[in-house]
Amino acid sequence: MARRTVGRGILAAPLRDTSSRQSQSARYFDTDPWQPEQRVSIMGPALADARRYGVLLLVPLICGAGAADDGRFYAGSYSFSDELGGFRITGISGTGSTADPIILKEELSSASAITLVIRAARPLRSYGESGDYANGFLHLRLVVHNGSGLGWVEFEFELQEQLGQPSDFGDGLSFNQRKLSDEGLQSDHFTDYHRDYEPYDRLLFRDGHVDPKSFATFGFFISDFTPDPIFYLRQDPRIPSS
């Protein structure tokens, strides 16, 4: 097992992989999640694709910081929605690349599990040019506010292609299952992580805590080698057992 330790704040050293993954070199947050939002216009490339395909893509012209008229938050080639309830999105920026991950800010009002809805906002194409296509590769960083009034001692993420059904190894959607590296995998409040690829695609951060009214940052890389127009990210904060 490779030992990993995580510091507090924006700068974070690597985690320890408890699923027998090889040791990797240090990775750091390269973007301050509290910097002014990067304005991301998505209409230009969308119109180019519309002319190419002979259809009009109904993609809102928005800036990265707030919700569009449809209530979704757009960044890079994807949109993000809190439509299933239990939490709210408060801001977004970035493009989803390694150098410019999408930074999504959330506020959770309880310690119950919630589900983020992620949709392709551009045409789907595996290995397509990032920015012009939703190619299934997404560097994501979540800045989560604990508004539940309870401390969190673990935090689990689960990918789903069908709502309510955990993704499995064979559907192509995962937390970077084809690589042994911990590319983009970070947290500022938890020192360990564990990844499951069978039978579910889950990522558990543990050995740490998030106090009420505090913020926790989680970073990871999502890959889908057979991109779908919609998928889901279940988030489950864990509280101490009685």
N, C-alpha and C positions, 0 to 999 in steps of 0.2 A: 504494500500500500504506500502510496506517495504522500508524504506529509505536506499539508498546505495550511497556511495561517492567513487570516484576513484581518486587516486593520480597520479602524473606524474612519469615517469621513469619506472624502472623494477618492483619495488614493488607497488602493486595495492591492495587497499581495495575493498570490494564487491560493486556491482552496486545496484541501486534501480530498482526493478521490478515494472513496471507500468501496468502489466497485472494481478493484484490481486494475485500475488504469495506470499507465506509465506516468512517471513524473515529468512535468513540463516546466518551462522557464517562466519567470514572473511576467504577469500581465497587469496593466494599470488602466484605470479610467483615463481616457484621453479627452473627455469632454465633461465640463462642469454642468450637471443637470440644472443648475440654477442660472446659467447664462441667459441673456436675452434670446428669445426664440428665433430660430432660423426660419425665414419666410420661404415656404416651399410652394411654388405655383405648379399645378399639375395639368393645366389646360393645354399648354402648347403641344407637348408630346401626344396628349390624348387626341387632339384634333388631327395631328398628323396620322395617327393610327386610324382615325375615323375615315379620313380621305382614302387611306390605303385599303380599308375593308369595305368602303362604300356605305358606311352606316354612321349615324351620329351617336357618339358615346356620351351618355348623360352623366358626365363627371363634373361636379361643382367646381367653380373657380374659387379657391379658398387659400388662406394662408395657414401655415402649420400650427399656429398657436391655439385656435379655437375650433368649435364644431361648425360644420357646413349646414346648409339649410335642411338637409336630410337628417341632421342630428349626429352624423358620423364625423370622426376625426381623421383627416387624410394626411399621410406622409409617405414619401417615396411612391411605391406602386401599390400601396394597400390602404384600406380604411379600417378603422377600429371603432367599436361601438359598445356602449354600456347598456344596451337596450334590454338585456335580460334581468337587470336590476341588482340591488344589493350593494352597489358601489357607483361611483361616478368618475368619469375621466375629466381632468382639470386642465390638461394641456398636452401638446405634442410638438415634436420637432425632429429633424434629421431625415435621412433618406434610406437607411437600412443597410448601408455599406459597412465594411470593417472600420473605415476611418470616420464614418458619420452614422453611427447606429441610430435607429429610431428611439427617441426618448419619450416614453409615455408616462404621464403623471396620473396617478389614481388616488382616490380617497375611499377606503373601506369603512363602512359604518358599523360593521359587526365582525365577529370572528367566524361567521359562516362562510362556506365556500361560495365563490362567485365565478361567472364565466364571461370572458371577453370574446366578442365576436370579431373575427378578422376576415375581411373580404378583399379580393383582388380588385383594384381600381384601374387596372390596365389589362390589355389582352394577355392571356396565359401563353407562356412559351418556356419550356424547359431550357435552361442555359441561355435564354434570351438576354439581350443587353439590359442591364439593370437601369431602371428609369424609364425605359420604353416598354418593358414587359414585366408582368408579375411572374418571375422565374422560379419561385419556390424557395429562394434563399433570403434570409432575413436576420440581420443582427438587431436584436431588441434589448432595450434597457428599460426596466420598469422602476419608477420612483413611487413607492407606495406609502401613503399616510395611514397610520394606524389610528383610525377614529372610532375604534370599537370599545374603548374603555377597558380593555383587557390586554395583558402582555402576551406576546406571541413567542413561542419557544422553537418553532419549526415553521417552514413555509414550503408547501408542495405545489408544483405545477404539473399539469397533465394536458397533453395534446389530444384533440378529438377531431376526426373528419366528419363524423355524424354526432350531432348533439346528444350528449348523455352516454356515448359509447366511446370508451378509451381507444385511442389509436393503437395499432399493433405493429409488429416488426415488418409485416409484409405490405403495408399500404404506402410506404415511401415517406411518410411524414414522421419527423422525429426531432429530438434534440441532438442533431449532428451524429447520427448513429453509425455512419460509415467511416468516421475518423476516431482515433484514439485520443486526440488532443482535446484540451479544454478550451478551444477557441471561443473567446468572448465570454467565458463562464466566470462570473464575478458576483460577490456580495460584500457589503460593508458591515453586516451585522452577524454573519454566520461563518464559522470556520471550516465546516465540513459540508460535503454534498454527496449525494448518491443518485446515480442514474439507472433507471430500469428500461430495458428495451423489450423484454419478454416477461409477461405477455402484454404489458402496457408500456406506453411511452410516458414515463414520469421522471421528474427531477425534484429531489428533495434537498432543501437547504436545512442544516441542523447545527447543533452545538453553538447556540447564540440566543439572543433575545431581542425583541423590539418592544420598547415601552409604549404605553398609550400616549397618543399625541406626537409620537416620533415618526420619522421617515426612514424607510429601508430601501436600499437600491439592489436590484437583481439584474444581472446581465447574462444573456445566453444567445446561442445561434440556433435558429430553426431552419431545417432543410426539408424540402419536399421534392423528390425526384419525379413525381407525377403530380404537378400542381393542380389544386382544386380551386374553384372560384370562392369557396368559403370554408373556413375551419375555425376551431374554437380552442381557447386556452383557459382551462379551468385553474383557478387559484384557491388554495386552501390554507389559510393561516391556522396554525395549531396553538392551542392554549395549554397550560399545565394541567395534567390530570389531577383530580381531587384525591 
